[in-house]
Amino acid sequence: MTAAARGTGTFITFEGIDGSGKSTQVKRLADHLLANGHEVVLTREPGGSPGAEEIRALVLQGDPDRWSAETEILLFTAARRDHLERTILPALAAGKIVICDRFADSTRMYQGLSRGDLRGVVDQLHTLMIGHEPDLTILIDMDPGVGLSRALSRQTVDERFEAFGEDLQKAMRQGFLDLAREFSDRFRVIDGARDMDAVAGDIADLVSAELA
């Protein structure tokens, strides 16, 4: 059951390949909603709670092959459960808008596709341990080559998945578009290959309509 169906807060997630401008647009939307009088909790995955942030460092830093695919899925699920319990659900219960930079759809793509066909495992764990989907998921679509170039130019320590290269980015882009069709009730696709103000404006209009 979604947060909106429970009559509480609203849970909005952003998805997209690395370098799509997603994180910038997350902040722009949060600022827009705050300016319009909404109570907003801005968070991210992996992370979003103290325990989940510790797991983030384990999975996003270091050798990309340091964990098996199955271990990686378990780590992400553990981080998401802690994030859900300590950050997301309390904020929704208080009637706030939660905006999350990535959620379970990223695990469906990155762990479910990048190292073998493990989507079924991801979904089973999600059903067992998480059991919540966003009310609205905004997918920022971006050319994989441009996205990878942007991601690598950031030079941050969290380059765990960018290290897999452009082939992964291409697979992830198609995977996200497939998810948007699979979960068409909550996904909205935004063209990220435009001026950031135009993208932010479209997202603000979209969210305002959904909240109304």
ABEGO torsion letter per residue (X at the ends): XBAAAAGBBBBBBBBEBBGAGAAAAAAAAAAAAAAAGBBBBBBBOBEGBAAAAAAAAAAABEBAAABBAAAAAAAAAAAAAAAAAAAAAAAAAAGBBBBBBEBAAAAAAAAAAAAEBAAAAAAAAAAAAAGBBBABBBBBBBBAAAAAAAAAAAGBABAAAAAAEAAAAAAAAAAAAAAAAABAAABBBBBAABBAAAAAAAAAAAAAAAAX
